[in-house]
Amino acid sequence: MGATLRALRALVLLSGFYLLSIVLLAALIGIDAVLLTKVHGVTGGKLLVVTVLLAVPVVRGMFMLRTPKAEDPAGIAVTEADEPRLWALVRDLASAAGTRAPDRIVLTADVNAAVAEHSRLLGLLPGTRTLCLGVPLLTGLSEAQLRAVLAHEYGHFTGGDTRLSALVVRGRTQIGRVVENFHASADSKEESERARQEKAAAKRLAKGKKARKVDTTGSGWTYRMMAAIYTLYGNLYMRASLSTARAQEFAADLTAARIAGRDAIASALREIPVVAASHDFYLDSYATLGLSARALPPRGEFFGGFGRLLTAREQELLQMRQDLPSEPVSPYDSHPPIAERVRRIEALPADGRDAEGGGTSLALLADPRRTQAALEDAVLRPEILNCRRAAEWPELLNTTMSENLSSANTPLHQALAEYTGQPATLAALLDLIDDGRLWRMTERLSLSEEASAAKGRAFREFVRPKLTGWLRTMVLADLSARSLLHWEFSWSRPAAVRLPGQAAEAAPDSDPEAELRTALAAALADHPDSAPLRALLSPATARTTQQA
């Protein structure tokens, strides 16, 4: 579908919104005419007010003439003087695509590349072009893959997609605004009715009468009915506009294959989901590791550590590149499934161009470390930036685990404190185990109905898995409080705890918690035995624990 036909389709879809609104307003006016001639008195007046209130959101939506301005995502705007190599690549690809280069480049914290054009007059006149490039994306892609991604984005420029998006955005925004207004009116009506009924109930109670149950069912139903009508059209609008958007993605892929090479764009499409999933894992497991302890990685490492994770876990990523997403992220995702896009690209004739050449695209930046540090300042909230900085990643891990363990308050802590009437300590728990009162104490735990109803051995089997985890936390907290615990940081595998007497750098295939698991199992057996756990704490520390 050419740009002219796509523009016509967008105009028809937008016109449909106005036509629907006019039809609904005409229906409301018709109802008013009937009310004025057929219904008199208070009832007619109330119904007339309802139709007027229903018309207000419709009229407001129709006359919302301005499309809200799209704001740049948080990031760093870089000039040609700041990043000459990146700008040179961007201009070179624009020339190859036969389109105007972006006016601005913004480096962001996302695994994404996107172009936008702030066109005027509903997309009929060109405007400022912006290219947003995620620094994590640069970290994960080779230069050849980045060239393909940028060529794809330029395909949207050459196809006029960025200019026509103003029409689509206008329609989505107006439909969304009308639906939002109707739901807000319905919620307000429901709250008013709830307040009225609660006030009436309070009066009845004050008079010694039984209060009626508050029931707001049906309140605001007229508003919700109108919202449902617009929602139905909105679904049609989204699906119709998304079919066009997905066709635009396929066309942009062909542009990328022509400019950067078939294998380069196919390789980039395979890599982007891998980089995105890896970055999510990195943020959860590494970058934000210390937030619970109000600690951050060394400056620049919040984003800078991602590259080391990718390098260390290269073998894990190989299979991920083969398992491509075969479904859209959502029914309204403007991008077709990655698997379908790769299939179409790889069906093209081979062109002999390299898919992996050029090294990492992060090297295009003049000073990647400085950029990653500046990006922290641009995108992290002030309260996060105010956290203390660890000198190294291992320090961040040990500090965080120590803080978390020191503040641990598991259900086992709570049940033990309730049972003994004293602060929950490991010493008290070991004494309880030795006295044969462990399983009696566990009855104080907050459990599921099924677990609470179980008796004897069945009860112990229900409780034991969670109890093991809670007891492990108590043991590690006790060791950590006495500086007898060390956590081994790794980019390639989960952090490993090193217990007293264990080597700081053990073999990768070793199991540092094997002895601890054995001791925990003995302490929580049907006939509990605390001796292995006391031995693990070492004779000297065990005596200290018993005297605490």
C-alpha positions, 0 to 999 in steps of 0.5 A: 500500500503506497503512502497516498493510500495509507494517508487516505486510510488514516483519514477515513479511520479518523473521519469514522470517529467524527461520524460516530460522534455525530451519530451519537449526538444526533441520537441524543438530540432526538431523545431530547426532542421526544422528552420535550414533547412527550415527558413533562415534569421532574422526570423529563427534566432529569432525563434531559440533564442526563442526555446533556451530560452524556453529550459533553464528553463527546463534544469535548473529544470532537473539538480536541483539535491538537494532538498532544506533543510527543516528548523525547524519552529520557536520555542524552541529546548528542551533537556531531561534535560530541559523537562524530563517528556515530553521526557520520554513520547516521548520515552515511546511511541516510544518504544510502536510503535516499532520505534526510538525516535526523536533526537530533540524536538522543541516546536512551537507556532502552534496548531500542532504536526509533525515529520520530518526525514532528510533522505539521498539518496532520503530517502533510508538512515535514518537521524535525526528525529525531533518532533515539538510540538505546545505549544497551542496544549499542552494547549488544549489537555489532556495527553491522547489525546496528547499520541494519537497524538504522537502515530499517528506521530510515525505511520508515522515513522513506515510506512516509510512515513517520509523517503519517503517524500524526493522523493515526496518533490523533485518532487514537488520542481522541478515542482514548480521551472520550473513553477516559472521560466517560469512565471518569464520569461513571466513576464519579457517579458511582462514588457519589452514589456510594457516599449517599448510601453510606450517609443514609446507612449512618443515619439509620444506625444512629436511629438504632435501625439496621443499615442497608448494604451499600450497593452501587450496581448500575450507577453510572451505567449510561456513561459506561454504555457510551464508553463501550460504544467508543471502545468497540470503534477503538478496537476496530481503529487499532486493528485497522491501523496496526495492519498498516503499521505491520506492513510498514515494518515489513517494508522497512525490513526490505529497505534494511536488507537493500542497504545493509545486507540480508544477513545483517538485518536477519542477524540484528532481528535475531539479536534484539530479543536476546539483548532485550531479555538479557538487559531485563535480567541484568537490571533485575539481578545486577544493576538494581541489586543494591537498591534495597540497601540504598546502594548503587554500582560504581559510577558508570556501571549501572549501564556499563556492566551490561556488556560484561554480562553479555560476554560472560554468558555468551554460551547461554545466549546461543540457544536464545537466538534460535528461539525467536518469538513467534507471536506479537507482544500484544494484539496491539503491537505495531511490530509483526512477530520476529520469527515471521520477519526473519523468515521473510528476510532469509527467504531473500536471495543471498547478497554476500555481505557480512552479518557480523563485521565492524566490531561492537557498535558501542565503540562508535561512541567517543567515550562509552564510559563517560556516556554511560555515566552521563546516562545515569544522571539523565534517566535515574530518579534523584532518590536513586542517584542519592544512594551510596556508591560501591567501589566494586561489584563484589562490595555491592553484593556483600553490602547488599546481602549483609543489609538484607540478612540483618533486616530479615524478618521471616514467618519463622522469626515471627512464630518463634518470637510469639512462641517464646515471648522473646526476640527471635534468635538462632540460639533460641531456635537451636535450644527449641530444637534440642528441647523437642519443641520445634514442631509445636512452635511451627503451629504458630506459623501462618499457613494455608488451609490445607497445611493447617488441616494436616496432622503429624507427618503430613503437616511436617511435609507441608511445612518443611520446604518453607521452613528450610528456607527460613532457617537458612536465612537465620543461619546466614544472618547469624554468620553475616552478623559476625563477619563469617560470611562471604558472597562470591560475585560472578557475571556467568552464574548466580552469586554463591555464598562461602561459609566459614572455612571454605575457599574464597574462590572455589571451583565453578562446579563445587557446591558450597551449600552442600554441608549447610543443606545437610545440617538444615535437613537434620535440624528439620527432620521428623526427629530434629537434631541440631548438632550438625548445624552447631558444628557448621557454626564451628565449636567456638561460635556454637558456644557463643551462640548457646550463651547468647 
